[in-house]
Amino acid sequence: MSATRDTSQRRLQISELVRQHGSVQVTALARQFGVSMQTVRKDLRYLSERGVMARAYGGAIDSNVVGNGQAEPHYEAKRTSHLEEKRRIGARAAAMIKPGDTVAIDSGTTSIQLAEALPDIEVTVVTNDFGVLTALTPKSNINIVMLGGELRRKNMAFYGGLTVEALDDLHVDLLFLGVDGFDLERGITTHYEPEAMLNRKMVEAARSVVAITDSSKFGKVCLHRIIPVSDLSTLITDTGAPDDVVQACQALGVELMRA
């Protein structure tokens, strides 16, 4: 069989695997087909360029499930969407923070509600979000560590190599992690790759990871994976959490709080 035929057959089989399983990983495909990871990456790039799948960290995701066909919403639309639920979730999250804690607050509109609800107590907050910074600035007892980098105006937060490097020597008690997509099989995901990279670094720096999300994010899958659900310590959401999420949290030992 010619090399061209081999390549064509392999790419067809990869397409079928993505459709069957929803996602594939580079390392597993390389082992399965007996080719290099570089060859697999070329296959995935070829298939993603033709809309068969979407590239993701370490592999690819079925293009039919990525973001449920939705682009990243505009920042102002996100700020006003499910606002009451976000306020309740933010207040519940803020109640977890005690004097003397060091916490990281990820970017996001629910994170801003957490910052608004946080009382003016002696804590240290690490963040990359401009809205969180604005909410905390008037609270003089809160020590703020702002992660630098390049401002992404689409969600008013800072990203890049400088942002990630700033976390190298930091350790926090709690990380409050915002969510774009929350799927039991594909984990916690986001639209923006530098955000996923930064979030994974935040997870490494944290003793406990708390996801804060309204129930509209459940079942959604975005392009870039951050962590599996099993890596969470706690999930704070609203009363609309579906039964499968509740049951999965119980099975995985993830504490579920509903606001």
C-alpha positions in Angstrom: 0.0 0.0 0.0 1.4 3.4 -0.9 2.3 6.0 1.6 -0.5 8.2 0.3 -3.0 5.4 0.8 -1.7 4.8 4.3 -2.1 8.4 5.2 -5.6 8.6 3.7 -6.7 5.5 5.6 -5.2 6.6 8.9 -6.9 10.0 8.6 -10.2 8.4 7.9 -9.9 6.1 10.9 -8.9 9.1 13.1 -12.1 10.9 11.9 -14.2 7.9 12.9 -12.5 7.7 16.3 -13.3 11.4 16.9 -17.0 10.8 15.9 -17.2 7.8 18.2 -15.5 9.1 21.3 -15.9 12.9 20.9 -12.1 13.5 21.3 -8.7 12.0 20.7 -5.2 12.4 22.1 -2.0 12.6 20.1 0.0 10.2 22.2 -2.7 7.5 22.1 -3.1 7.8 18.3 0.7 7.6 17.8 0.7 4.3 19.7 -2.3 2.9 17.9 -1.1 3.6 14.4 2.6 3.1 15.0 3.6 6.6 13.8 5.3 9.5 15.4 3.5 12.2 17.3 4.6 14.7 14.7 2.8 12.7 12.0 -0.4 12.6 14.1 -0.2 16.3 14.6 0.0 16.8 10.9 -3.1 14.5 10.5 -5.0 16.5 13.1 -4.0 19.8 11.5 -5.1 18.5 8.1 -8.5 17.3 9.4 -9.1 20.5 11.5 -8.5 22.7 8.5 -11.3 20.8 6.7 -13.7 21.2 9.6 -13.7 17.5 10.6 -12.6 18.3 14.1 -11.2 21.2 16.2 -7.6 21.1 17.7 -7.4 21.0 21.5 -4.6 20.7 24.0 -2.8 17.4 23.3 -5.3 16.2 20.7 -8.6 17.2 19.0 -12.3 17.4 19.8 -15.3 16.7 17.5 -16.2 20.0 15.9 -19.9 19.3 16.4 -19.6 19.5 20.2 -17.0 22.3 20.6 -18.8 25.2 22.3 -22.1 23.6 21.2 -21.7 25.6 18.0 -21.4 28.9 19.9 -18.7 31.4 19.6 -17.4 33.1 22.8 -20.0 35.7 23.9 -19.2 39.4 24.0 -17.9 40.6 27.4 -20.9 42.8 28.1 -23.3 40.0 27.2 -21.6 37.7 29.7 -21.7 40.3 32.5 -25.5 40.6 32.3 -26.3 36.9 31.6 -27.6 34.9 34.6 -26.6 37.8 36.8 -28.7 36.8 39.9 -27.3 33.3 39.9 -23.7 34.7 39.6 -24.3 37.0 42.5 -25.5 34.1 44.7 -22.6 32.0 43.6 -20.1 34.8 44.2 -21.5 35.4 47.7 -21.2 31.7 48.5 -17.7 31.6 47.3 -16.7 34.7 49.2 -18.0 33.1 52.4 -15.3 30.4 52.0 -12.5 32.9 52.4 -11.2 33.5 55.9 -8.8 36.1 57.3 -5.2 35.2 56.6 -6.0 33.2 53.4 -4.2 33.6 50.2 -6.5 33.0 47.2 -6.3 33.2 43.4 -9.4 34.4 41.6 -9.5 33.5 37.9 -10.9 35.9 35.3 -14.7 35.8 34.6 -17.9 37.6 35.3 -18.8 35.2 38.2 -15.3 36.0 39.6 -16.2 39.7 39.6 -19.3 38.9 41.7 -17.1 37.0 44.1 -14.8 40.0 44.4 -17.8 42.3 45.0 -19.1 40.1 47.8 -15.7 39.6 49.5 -15.7 41.6 52.8 -12.8 43.9 53.5 -10.8 41.5 55.6 -7.0 40.7 55.8 -6.5 38.4 52.9 -4.3 38.3 49.8 -5.9 37.9 46.4 -3.9 37.0 43.3 -5.8 37.7 40.0 -5.3 38.5 36.3 -8.8 40.0 35.9 -9.3 43.8 35.6 -12.9 43.6 36.9 -11.8 41.7 40.0 -9.1 44.3 40.5 -11.6 47.2 40.2 -14.0 45.5 42.7 -11.2 44.9 45.3 -9.3 48.2 45.0 -11.5 50.1 47.5 -11.1 47.4 50.1 -8.0 48.6 51.9 -7.5 45.5 54.1 -7.2 43.2 51.0 -3.7 42.8 49.7 -3.9 42.5 45.9 -1.3 40.8 43.7 -2.0 41.6 40.0 -0.6 39.2 37.4 0.8 41.2 34.5 0.8 40.5 30.8 -1.1 41.5 27.8 -4.7 42.8 28.2 -7.2 40.8 26.3 -10.1 43.2 25.9 -12.5 40.5 24.9 -12.8 39.5 28.5 -10.7 42.3 30.2 -8.0 40.0 31.7 -4.3 39.7 31.3 -2.5 36.7 29.7 0.8 35.6 28.2 4.2 34.3 29.2 4.7 37.1 31.8 1.4 36.1 33.4 2.3 32.5 33.7 5.8 33.2 34.9 4.5 35.4 37.7 2.9 32.2 39.3 6.2 30.3 39.4 7.0 31.1 43.0 3.4 31.6 44.3 1.3 29.2 46.5 -2.3 29.9 47.3 -4.8 28.2 49.7 -7.8 28.4 47.3 -8.2 28.9 43.6 -11.6 30.1 42.4 -11.8 28.9 38.8 -14.2 30.4 36.3 -15.8 28.1 33.7 -16.7 28.5 30.0 -17.6 24.8 29.5 -18.2 22.1 32.0 -18.6 18.5 30.7 -18.3 15.4 32.8 -16.3 13.5 30.1 -14.3 16.4 28.6 -13.7 18.3 31.8 -13.5 22.1 32.3 -12.8 24.0 29.1 -12.3 27.5 27.8 -12.4 29.3 24.5 -8.9 30.9 24.7 -5.7 28.8 24.8 -3.6 31.3 26.8 -6.3 31.2 29.5 -6.2 27.4 29.6 -2.4 27.5 30.0 -2.7 30.1 32.8 -5.5 28.2 34.6 -3.4 25.0 34.6 -0.6 26.9 36.2 -3.0 28.4 38.8 -4.2 24.8 39.6 -0.6 23.7 40.2 -0.2 26.6 42.7 -3.4 25.9 44.6 -4.0 23.7 47.6 -7.7 23.5 46.7 -9.5 24.2 43.4 -13.1 25.6 43.5 -15.1 25.9 40.3 -17.6 28.7 40.2 -20.2 28.5 37.5 -23.9 29.0 36.8 -25.7 25.9 35.4 -25.9 27.3 31.8 -22.3 26.1 31.4 -23.0 22.4 32.1 -22.8 20.2 29.0 -20.8 22.8 27.0 -17.4 22.0 25.6 -15.0 24.7 24.5 -11.8 24.1 22.5 -9.2 24.2 25.2 -9.2 21.8 28.1 -8.1 23.0 31.5 -8.6 20.1 33.9 -10.8 17.1 34.4 -13.7 17.5 36.8 -12.0 15.0 39.2 -9.3 17.6 39.9 -11.8 19.9 41.6 -12.2 20.1 45.4 -15.5 22.0 45.3 -18.1 23.1 42.7 -20.3 26.1 43.5 -23.3 26.5 41.2 -26.9 27.4 41.3 -30.0 25.2 42.0 -30.2 24.3 38.3 -27.4 21.8 38.4 -28.5 18.7 36.5 -28.7 15.3 38.2 -25.8 13.8 36.4 -23.5 16.6 37.6 -24.8 16.1 41.2 -24.2 12.3 41.0 -20.8 12.7 39.4 -19.6 15.1 42.2 -20.7 12.6 44.8 -18.9 9.7 43.0 -15.7 11.8 42.5 -15.6 13.2 46.1 -16.1 16.8 44.8 -18.0 18.9 47.3 -21.1 20.5 45.7 -22.5 23.8 46.9 -25.7 25.2 45.4 -26.4 28.9 45.9 
